[in-house]
Amino acid sequence: MKTGVAYYPEHWDEWRWETDLQLMSKAGIGLVRLAEFAWSKLEPEEGRFEFEWLDRILALSHRFGIDVLLGTPTATPPAWLHAKHPDLYTVDEWGHTLGFGTRFQRCLNHPVMREHSRRITEAMARHFAGNPAVIGWQTDNEFTQNTCYCDGCAKAFQEWLKRKFGSLDALNSRWGTAFWSQTYTAWHQIPLPKQAKCGNAHNPSLLLEFRRFQSQATVEFQREQVRILRKHCPNNFITHNFMGLHNSMDYYDLAEDLDFVSWDNYPITQWDQDTSKASLAHDVMRGIKGRNFWVMEEQCGHGGWTVVGPRPKPGQVRAWAWQAVASGANTIVFFRWRSCLHGTEQFWHGVVGHDGIPRRRYREVAQFAGELAAMAEKLDESVVRNEVAILDDYEQHYAFQIQPQAEGLGVWEQVRRFHVSLRAMGVGVDVVPLDINLDRYRVVILPGWPIMTEEAAIRLRAYVANGGTLIVNPRTGLKNADNVCHEDVLPVFLGELLGVSVDDYDALADSCVPVISQNGEVFNASVWTDALLVDGAEILARYQDRCFSGEPAVTKNRHGRGVAYYFGTCGETPFYKSFLTEILAEAKVPMKQDLPEGVGMYWREGKNQRFLFLINEQSAPVDVPIDAGMTPLFGEVDGKTATLPAHGVALLAENG
Ligand code: GAL
C-alpha cells in the first residue's frame, strides 16, 4: 500500500527535481506516476526518441526509494504526427474535425494512429524494461469510447456489421429498417449516427451497435499496447485510470486485459459538487474485476481550469483518501504534485502550489501517507466482502442514453437510490456484472434493465431458485439485444419469477404519487409507475392516486427456495429504507440502524481480522455508537462511542 503523486518533471527545470523528490519523500510519498502526456518530449520528431531525461528522473526517484509508474503517452499525440496525418483527428457527431491544441483529439480506429501507438509503446517498453525504478504501467489516460465519426470509422463500422450480421437481409430484418424506408441494399449505405438538424433520430438498433463498435475500438487500441508491454516488461503490472461512473464504454471489456483497475476520484469539481457519488464509484470500480483497486488520481485541492473550483474543507482530502482505502483501494495517488505554471490546468491545485512551498495541502497529504504507512501491514491483504449486490451492465447504460424514456431512469440514477439508502443503513454493496457467481450474495438488486435476454433471465431465475433474494425494477425486459421491443408482456422473461405482469404504465415527469404500504406507511413514488396485475405475488404496496389508484405497486413472490420482489415505481430514501429493512432482515443481512446520518461505515476483511472504518462525511462533529468487541487503531474512540470531528476518520479492528 502506498501514497503517490502524479508528477510532471518535464514541466519544471531539472534543478528542482531533487527538491521535489526530497519533499515527497519527507511526506511519505512512495510512488510517482510519470510521462502519460509527454510524447513530444519523448519523441520530438518521428523516430528520434529522447529518453535520457526520463532515465535521469527514474534514477533520482530510485535513489529516494520512490517507485515509478509510467504512462503510455497516446492521449496527446504530438503536433508533428497530426501535421503529417491530418486525417488522424477525431470528427465529432456534427461532422467537425477536431484540431490541435487540447488532448484526446485522435481517432483510435485509424491505422496510422494504431501504428504510432504501438511504436511509441514498444520504444518505451524496450528502453525501460528492467529499470529497477519502474513497477508498472498505465495505458493512455482516461479512455472513453472512440467518439469519432470519420470516414475511416464509417468503413470500419460497416465491416463490423458485415461480420456480425452476415447478410443485409439479416440486418434489415433485425433492425426493422422498413421503418422510415431505411432498407439497405449495400453495406456502404449504412451511415454513422451523425447528428442531423432534426435531432438524433437514428434507428435505436443502429445506435446501440455503434456504441458497441466504438467501445470495442478503444478496447482493441489498449490491447495492442498491453501485448507490447507484457512482452517486454513481464514483471511490471499494467493498469489504466478509469473514471468511476463514466459510462460511454464497456469498462468490463476494458479491464479484461489489465491486472487491476485504477480510477480518478474528484469529489468536488467546478462542474459537480455532489460528494456522495464517490462511495458508489468506488464500489463500481472494485466490482469491475471483483478485486482491490487503486485511486490513480485523488483530489488534493481545488480543481479548476478556467474557474477555480471550491477548496476541499480541512480534513476532507484525508477523509476521501481513507474512504477510498475503506472501499478497497490499495494505493492512493494524489493529482498532482505541484500546481502547474503553464497550460490549461493552471488552477488544478497540487499537493504544493505554484510556489512549490509545502503548506496545508502538503501537511494533510503527509498525515494521510503516515497513517496509511502505519496501517499498511495490517490492511495490505484485506479485501471488501459484501452480502448485497447491485447488477451492472454497460449495454443498459447505452439503452437509456439512446432513449432515456423518462427523466430519472438512467442506470446510475436508479442505482444511486438503492446505494444511498443501503449505505445509510450501514450496508456495504458490491456493483457487479451478471456473469459472476451470484450465489454468494444474499440480496441482488436489478435496476431497470430494458435489454433482457433469455440467458440473462435464466441466470436470475436460477439465483432465486437457489435461495437468493432478487429485487427487480421498472422498465426491465422491454427490449432484445438488438434494442428492438419484445412483443411479449412485460417484464419479458421474468413474469413467472416475479408473479406479476405490467398492465399499464405512466412516466411521472416532475410529479409524485402517494404509495401506501401494507402496514399503512405512505411514501412518495416518483419517476415511473407500473400498474401491475398479480399472478401469485403478494402485494406489498399500492398506488393511492392518479391513473392507477388502488393498483399494486410493489410485490413479493416466492420462487423455488428464494424470493423475488418487483418495485413497479421509484421513490425517495424513506421508501427504499422501509422496504429494504424488511427484505434485508428476512435475508439475514446485518444492518446498523443507529448509524448517524452522514457517516460512512465500511469493512475490510483480513485473513484473521475484520477492520471497520468510520468516516464523517460532514462538516460537523458526530458521535457514532460502537458495537462491543472492537479495538480502536486510530481516531477518538472511548469504548462505546467514536467521536468523529468534522471529516474525521476512525479505524477499528474486530477482536479475533
Ligand atoms: C483528469 C485527468 C488529468 C487531469 C485532471 C484534472 O480527468 O486524467 O490528466 O486533467 O483530470 O483536470
Boltz pocket constraint, residues with backbone or C-beta under 6 A from the ligand:
constraints:
  - pocket:
      binder: B
      contacts: [[A, 141], [A, 142], [A, 264], [A, 297], [A, 335], [A, 345], [A, 348]]
      max_distance: 6.0
